[in-house]
Amino acid sequence: MRIAIVGCGFVADYYLKTLQRHPELKLMGVMDRVPERAERFSEYHSVPRYDTFDDLLKDPDVDIVLNLTNPRSHYQVSRDCLAAGKHVYSEKPLAMDMADATELVELAERRGLLIASAPCSVLGETAQTVWRALRENRIGKVRLVYAEMDDGLVHKMPYQKWVSESGVPWPYKDEFEVGCTLEHAGYYVTWLTAFFGPAESVTAFSSCLIPDKETNVPLAVNAPDFSVACIKFASGVVARLTCGIVAPHDHGLRIIGDDGVLGIHDCWYYEDPVYIQRMVTLRRKAFMSPIKQRYPLLRKGGKRFNYKGSQQMDFARGVAEMAAAIAEGRPCRLSPRFSLHNNEIVLAIQNAMETSRTYRLTTTFEPIAPMPWASDGVETREQPQLEPMSTAKVAALTSRIPQ
């Protein structure tokens, strides 16, 4: 499948480095509105370059366009690509306005094309393993989910020194003006909708706690740097999602069921360990065991992803999934309607600001399928067993429990 990239900014290096793992994808060329940036990127990675966006759109050999532009440009660039008959895989969000996002999906459907939005981490080993454990009912009926996307006090970090592999500075002004919710909430929103189905409502609160971010460049928009949302799913599950760049770093996930807790520590690592904790009853007391039982990953990729960054994610896996769906004539796991529903959830959180209102979802999607190597029936596991605790450990644990 032949692809082209629009936007040679900070994130583009991550796609180029992980494209190497997908030889079925052939890069036809890259393009950026800043010619010098496109030239530097092209030379660094030794890939072809288009002189103009129009040249890219007119190339009949391009099947899929990766839209890696600034979020404010996502809508216009994706619309132009769809109008030119190209499938589109866009960085998050699909669009910064719900009407624009809906227009893109409807345009793609009318033209028989696919459009999907990052992130694609739901296709990763950890997410697929968590989903498999849920389908196997390893923690019983799920009632509640706690998901965290806190990145630490970013404005106090040396972010002006952050540079991509090809030499592109981290676009901190754009990042702060777009906001951490639109940038990062999708990492867990996509997991939750894949696991539990469409959402019914979002009750959210978001706020800008540090307006100027102590930058030397004035910010045009005081986007939320903290948000919290309670998402009610049609399946009955309720999830609390927190997103921010003020609280200490925490990317943890805890899924609470009647028979235990299923969790991970960081969704930005495709092979982050999956664990199960269970309730323990000792005499008249019941408490959560501090022992975390490892639930083995369904597969391991082996080598680390060869790029510098605070994550270990295969950025190109979503593009590869789209290409496979097109080639095989099947639904894409990151379908247009799936992407649109997730976009609506994230926008509902972003736009809540301090009104703390309840938003009713207007979109839905058909259930998506697990990855082939994670589908039910591939293998059977024994139920993880709690390790026996010594008498001393039992005494130490019970001594801390109120009588």
C-alpha positions as CSV (number, residue, x, y, z in Angstrom):
1,M,0.0,0.0,0.0
2,R,1.5,3.3,-1.1
3,I,1.4,6.2,1.4
4,A,2.4,9.9,1.6
5,I,3.0,12.1,4.6
6,V,1.7,15.7,5.0
7,G,3.4,17.4,7.9
8,C,7.1,16.9,8.8
9,G,6.9,18.2,12.3
10,F,7.8,16.7,15.7
11,V,5.6,13.6,15.5
12,A,6.6,12.6,12.0
13,D,9.9,11.1,13.1
14,Y,8.0,8.6,15.2
15,Y,6.0,7.4,12.1
16,L,9.2,7.2,10.0
17,K,11.0,5.1,12.6
18,T,8.1,2.7,13.0
19,L,7.2,2.4,9.3
20,Q,10.3,0.2,9.1
21,R,8.3,-2.5,10.9
22,H,5.7,-2.6,8.2
23,P,7.3,-3.4,4.9
24,E,3.9,-3.7,3.2
25,L,3.7,0.1,3.4
26,K,5.6,2.0,0.7
27,L,6.4,5.7,1.4
28,M,6.0,7.7,-1.9
29,G,7.0,11.0,-0.4
30,V,6.6,13.7,2.3
31,M,5.5,17.3,2.2
32,D,5.3,20.2,4.6
33,R,4.0,23.8,4.2
34,V,7.5,25.0,5.3
35,P,9.8,23.9,2.4
36,E,12.9,24.0,4.6
37,R,11.4,21.6,7.1
38,A,10.3,19.2,4.4
39,E,13.8,19.3,2.8
40,R,15.6,18.7,6.1
41,F,13.2,15.8,7.0
42,S,13.5,14.3,3.5
43,E,17.3,14.4,3.6
44,Y,17.6,13.1,7.1
45,H,15.4,10.0,6.4
46,S,16.4,9.7,2.8
47,V,12.9,9.7,1.5
48,P,11.3,11.5,-1.6
49,R,9.7,14.9,-1.2
50,Y,6.8,16.7,-2.9
51,D,7.3,20.3,-3.7
52,T,3.7,21.2,-3.0
53,F,0.5,19.8,-1.5
54,D,-1.1,19.9,-4.9
55,D,1.7,17.7,-6.3
56,L,1.0,15.1,-3.6
57,L,-2.8,15.2,-4.2
58,K,-2.3,14.7,-8.0
59,D,0.0,11.7,-7.5
60,P,-2.1,8.7,-8.7
61,D,0.2,6.3,-7.0
62,V,-0.7,7.5,-3.5
63,D,-3.4,5.4,-1.8
64,I,-3.3,6.7,1.8
65,V,-2.3,10.1,3.1
66,L,-0.9,10.5,6.7
67,N,-2.1,13.8,8.0
68,L,0.5,14.8,10.6
69,T,-0.1,18.5,10.4
70,N,-1.0,20.9,13.3
71,P,-4.4,20.0,14.8
72,R,-5.9,23.2,13.5
73,S,-5.1,22.0,10.0
74,H,-6.5,18.5,10.3
75,Y,-9.9,19.3,8.9
76,Q,-8.8,21.2,5.8
77,V,-6.0,18.8,4.9
78,S,-8.1,15.7,5.4
79,R,-11.0,17.2,3.4
80,D,-8.7,18.0,0.5
81,C,-7.2,14.5,0.5
82,L,-10.6,12.8,0.6
83,A,-11.8,15.1,-2.3
84,A,-8.8,13.9,-4.2
85,G,-9.8,10.3,-3.7
86,K,-7.2,9.4,-1.1
87,H,-7.8,7.4,2.1
88,V,-6.7,9.4,5.2
89,Y,-5.1,8.5,8.5
90,S,-5.0,11.5,10.7
91,E,-3.1,12.4,13.8
92,K,-5.5,13.1,16.7
93,P,-7.9,14.8,16.9
94,L,-9.9,14.0,13.7
95,A,-11.0,17.6,13.8
96,M,-11.2,20.3,16.5
97,D,-14.9,20.9,15.7
98,M,-17.6,18.2,15.8
99,A,-19.3,19.5,12.7
100,D,-16.1,19.4,10.8
101,A,-15.3,15.8,12.0
102,T,-18.8,14.7,11.0
103,E,-18.4,16.2,7.5
104,L,-15.1,14.4,7.0
105,V,-16.6,11.0,7.9
106,E,-19.7,11.6,5.7
107,L,-17.5,12.7,2.8
108,A,-15.3,9.6,3.2
109,E,-18.4,7.4,3.2
110,R,-19.9,9.0,0.1
111,R,-16.7,8.5,-1.8
112,G,-16.1,4.9,-0.6
113,L,-13.0,5.9,1.3
114,L,-11.6,5.3,4.8
115,I,-10.7,8.0,7.3
116,A,-9.3,7.1,10.7
117,S,-7.7,8.9,13.6
118,A,-4.8,8.2,15.9
119,P,-4.0,7.0,18.5
120,C,-3.7,3.4,17.5
121,S,-2.5,2.0,20.8
122,V,-5.7,0.0,21.2
123,L,-4.0,-2.3,18.6
124,G,-1.0,-2.8,20.9
125,E,0.0,-5.8,22.8
126,T,-1.0,-4.5,26.2
127,A,-4.4,-3.1,25.2
128,Q,-5.3,-6.3,23.3
129,T,-4.2,-8.4,26.3
130,V,-6.4,-6.4,28.7
131,W,-9.3,-6.8,26.3
132,R,-8.8,-10.5,26.1
133,A,-8.8,-10.8,29.9
134,L,-12.0,-8.9,30.0
135,R,-13.6,-11.2,27.4
136,E,-12.5,-14.1,29.5
137,N,-14.3,-12.6,32.5
138,R,-11.1,-12.8,34.6
139,I,-12.3,-10.1,37.0
140,G,-16.1,-10.7,36.8
141,K,-18.6,-8.1,35.9
142,V,-16.9,-4.7,35.3
143,R,-18.5,-1.8,37.2
144,L,-16.0,1.0,37.2
145,V,-12.8,2.2,35.5
146,Y,-10.1,4.7,36.7
147,A,-7.9,6.0,33.9
148,E,-5.1,8.5,34.3
149,M,-3.4,10.6,31.7
150,D,-1.3,13.0,33.8
151,D,2.1,14.1,32.3
152,G,3.6,16.0,35.2
153,L,4.2,19.7,35.5
154,V,5.2,20.2,31.8
155,H,5.7,24.0,31.9
156,K,8.4,23.5,34.5
157,M,10.2,21.0,32.3
158,P,13.0,22.0,29.8
159,Y,10.6,21.6,26.9
160,Q,12.2,24.3,24.9
161,K,15.2,21.9,24.6
162,W,13.1,19.0,23.3
163,V,14.0,18.2,19.7
164,S,13.0,15.4,17.5
165,E,15.5,13.1,15.8
166,S,15.5,15.1,12.6
167,G,15.9,18.3,14.5
168,V,12.4,19.7,14.9
169,P,11.7,21.5,18.2
170,W,8.7,20.4,20.3
171,P,5.9,22.8,19.2
172,Y,5.1,23.9,22.8
173,K,3.0,26.9,21.8
174,D,0.7,24.7,19.7
175,E,0.6,22.0,22.3
176,F,-0.4,24.4,25.1
177,E,-3.0,26.2,22.9
178,V,-4.6,23.0,21.7
179,G,-4.5,21.5,25.2
180,C,-3.6,18.2,26.8
181,T,-7.2,16.8,26.6
182,L,-7.4,17.0,22.8
183,E,-3.8,15.8,22.5
184,H,-3.8,12.9,25.0
185,A,-7.3,11.9,26.2
186,G,-7.8,9.7,23.2
187,Y,-5.2,7.2,24.4
188,Y,-7.6,5.9,26.9
189,V,-10.9,6.9,25.3
190,T,-10.1,4.5,22.3
191,W,-9.4,1.7,24.7
192,L,-12.6,2.2,26.7
193,T,-14.9,2.4,23.7
194,A,-13.2,-0.7,22.1
195,F,-13.6,-2.6,25.4
196,F,-17.1,-1.4,26.5
197,G,-18.8,-0.1,23.4
198,P,-20.3,3.3,22.6
199,A,-20.7,5.9,25.4
200,E,-24.1,7.4,26.3
201,S,-23.0,10.5,28.2
202,V,-20.0,12.5,29.4
203,T,-20.1,14.6,32.5
204,A,-16.9,16.6,32.5
205,F,-15.0,19.5,34.1
206,S,-12.0,21.1,32.6
207,S,-10.0,24.2,33.6
208,C,-6.9,26.2,32.7
209,L,-4.9,26.3,35.9
210,I,-1.7,27.9,34.5
211,P,-2.8,30.3,31.8
212,D,0.6,31.6,30.6
213,K,2.6,28.4,31.1
214,E,5.5,30.7,31.9
215,T,6.4,30.8,28.2
216,N,8.1,33.8,26.5
217,V,5.5,33.6,23.7
218,P,2.0,34.8,24.4
219,L,-0.6,32.0,24.1
220,A,-3.7,32.8,22.0
221,V,-5.9,30.3,23.7
222,N,-6.1,29.2,27.4
223,A,-6.8,25.6,26.7
224,P,-7.5,23.3,29.6
225,D,-4.5,21.9,31.3
226,F,-6.6,19.8,33.6
227,S,-9.8,17.8,32.9
228,V,-11.8,15.1,34.5
229,A,-14.7,13.2,33.0
230,C,-17.2,10.5,34.0
231,I,-18.1,8.6,31.0
232,K,-21.3,6.4,31.1
233,F,-21.3,3.6,28.5
234,A,-24.4,1.9,27.1
235,S,-23.1,-1.4,28.5
236,G,-23.5,0.1,32.0
237,V,-19.8,0.6,32.8
238,V,-18.8,4.0,34.2
239,A,-15.2,5.3,33.7
240,R,-13.5,8.3,35.3
241,L,-10.8,9.7,33.1
242,T,-8.4,12.4,34.3
243,C,-6.1,14.3,31.9
244,G,-3.6,17.0,32.7
245,I,-0.1,18.6,32.7
246,V,-0.1,19.7,36.3
247,A,-0.3,16.6,38.5
248,P,2.7,14.2,38.8
249,H,3.1,11.7,35.9
250,D,0.5,8.9,36.0
251,H,-0.6,6.9,33.0
252,G,-2.2,4.1,35.0
253,L,-5.4,2.1,34.3
254,R,-7.5,0.2,36.8
255,I,-10.6,-1.7,35.7
256,I,-12.7,-2.7,38.7
257,G,-14.8,-5.8,38.5
258,D,-16.8,-7.9,41.0
259,D,-13.9,-10.4,41.4
260,G,-10.9,-8.2,41.2
261,V,-9.0,-5.3,39.5
262,L,-7.3,-5.5,36.1
263,G,-4.7,-2.9,35.5
264,I,-1.6,-1.5,33.8
265,H,0.9,1.2,34.7
266,D,1.4,3.1,31.4
267,C,-0.6,2.9,28.2
268,W,2.3,4.6,26.3
269,Y,4.2,1.3,26.3
270,Y,2.9,-1.3,23.9
271,E,4.2,-4.1,26.1
272,D,3.5,-2.7,29.5
273,P,2.7,-5.6,32.0
274,V,-0.9,-6.5,32.7
275,Y,-1.8,-7.4,36.3
276,I,-4.7,-8.7,38.3
277,Q,-5.4,-8.0,42.0
278,R,-8.0,-9.8,44.0
279,M,-9.9,-9.4,47.3
280,V,-8.7,-11.4,50.2
281,T,-10.8,-12.4,53.1
282,L,-9.1,-13.1,56.4
283,R,-11.4,-13.9,59.4
284,R,-13.8,-10.9,59.6
285,K,-11.8,-8.6,57.2
286,A,-11.8,-8.2,53.5
287,F,-9.2,-6.1,51.6
288,M,-7.4,-5.9,48.2
289,S,-4.4,-8.0,48.1
290,P,-1.2,-6.0,47.6
291,I,0.1,-8.9,45.4
292,K,-0.3,-8.2,41.7
293,Q,-0.7,-11.4,39.6
294,R,0.9,-11.0,36.2
295,Y,-1.4,-11.8,33.3
296,P,0.9,-12.7,30.5
297,L,1.0,-10.6,27.3
298,L,-0.6,-12.4,24.3
299,R,2.6,-11.8,22.3
300,K,5.8,-9.8,22.6
301,G,7.5,-7.9,19.8
302,G,11.0,-8.4,21.3
303,K,13.0,-5.3,20.1
304,R,12.4,-1.9,21.5
305,F,11.2,0.8,19.1
306,N,14.3,2.5,17.7
307,Y,13.6,6.2,18.5
308,K,14.1,8.6,21.4
309,G,11.0,9.6,23.3
310,S,9.0,9.0,26.5
311,Q,7.0,6.2,25.1
312,Q,7.3,2.8,23.3
313,M,4.5,2.8,20.7
314,D,4.2,1.6,17.1
315,F,2.9,4.8,15.6
316,A,2.6,3.2,12.1
317,R,0.4,0.3,13.3
318,G,-2.8,2.2,12.7
319,V,-1.8,3.0,9.1
320,A,-0.9,-0.7,8.6
321,E,-4.3,-1.7,9.9
322,M,-6.0,0.7,7.5
323,A,-3.9,-0.6,4.6
324,A,-4.7,-4.3,5.5
325,A,-8.5,-3.5,5.7
326,I,-8.4,-1.9,2.3
327,A,-6.4,-4.8,0.8
328,E,-8.6,-7.5,2.4
329,G,-11.9,-5.7,1.7
330,R,-12.9,-5.8,5.4
331,P,-14.0,-3.2,8.0
332,C,-11.1,-1.3,9.5
333,R,-10.7,-1.7,13.2
334,L,-10.2,2.0,13.5
335,S,-13.3,2.7,11.5
336,P,-14.5,6.2,10.5
337,R,-17.5,5.9,12.9
338,F,-15.3,4.6,15.7
339,S,-12.9,7.6,15.2
340,L,-15.8,10.0,15.1
341,H,-17.4,8.7,18.3
342,N,-14.0,9.0,20.1
343,N,-13.6,12.5,18.7
344,E,-17.0,13.5,20.1
345,I,-16.1,12.2,23.6
346,V,-12.8,14.1,23.7
347,L,-14.4,17.3,22.5
348,A,-17.2,16.9,25.1
349,I,-14.4,16.8,27.8
350,Q,-12.4,19.7,26.2
351,N,-15.4,22.0,25.8
352,A,-16.9,21.4,29.2
353,M,-14.6,24.0,30.8
354,E,-15.9,24.9,34.3
355,T,-19.6,24.5,33.6
356,S,-19.4,20.8,34.6
357,R,-22.3,19.9,32.3
358,T,-23.6,16.5,31.1
359,Y,-23.2,15.9,27.4
360,R,-25.3,13.3,25.5
361,L,-23.4,11.5,22.7
362,T,-25.0,11.8,19.3
363,T,-22.8,9.2,17.5
364,T,-22.2,5.5,17.7
365,F,-20.3,2.7,16.0
366,E,-20.3,-1.0,15.2
367,P,-18.2,-3.2,17.5
368,I,-14.6,-3.5,16.4
369,A,-12.8,-6.8,16.3
370,P,-9.7,-7.8,18.3
371,M,-6.4,-8.3,16.5
372,P,-6.1,-11.8,14.9
373,W,-3.4,-12.8,17.3
374,A,-5.6,-11.7,20.3
375,S,-8.9,-13.2,19.2
376,D,-10.9,-15.6,21.4
377,G,-9.9,-19.3,21.0
378,V,-6.3,-18.7,20.0
379,E,-5.1,-20.2,23.2
380,T,-6.5,-21.0,26.7
381,R,-4.9,-20.0,29.9
382,E,-5.2,-21.2,33.5
383,Q,-6.8,-18.8,35.8
384,P,-4.0,-16.8,37.6
385,Q,-3.7,-18.0,41.2
386,L,-2.9,-15.9,44.2
387,E,0.4,-16.7,45.7
388,P,0.2,-18.0,49.2
389,M,1.1,-15.5,51.9
390,S,3.2,-16.2,54.9
391,T,1.8,-15.9,58.4
392,A,4.1,-12.9,58.9
393,K,2.8,-11.1,55.8
394,V,-0.8,-11.8,56.8
395,A,-0.2,-10.3,60.2
396,A,1.5,-7.2,58.7
397,L,-1.4,-6.6,56.3
398,T,-4.1,-7.1,58.9
399,S,-2.4,-4.9,61.4
400,R,-3.0,-1.9,59.0
401,I,-6.7,-2.6,58.5
402,P,-9.2,-0.8,60.8
403,Q,-11.0,-3.0,63.3
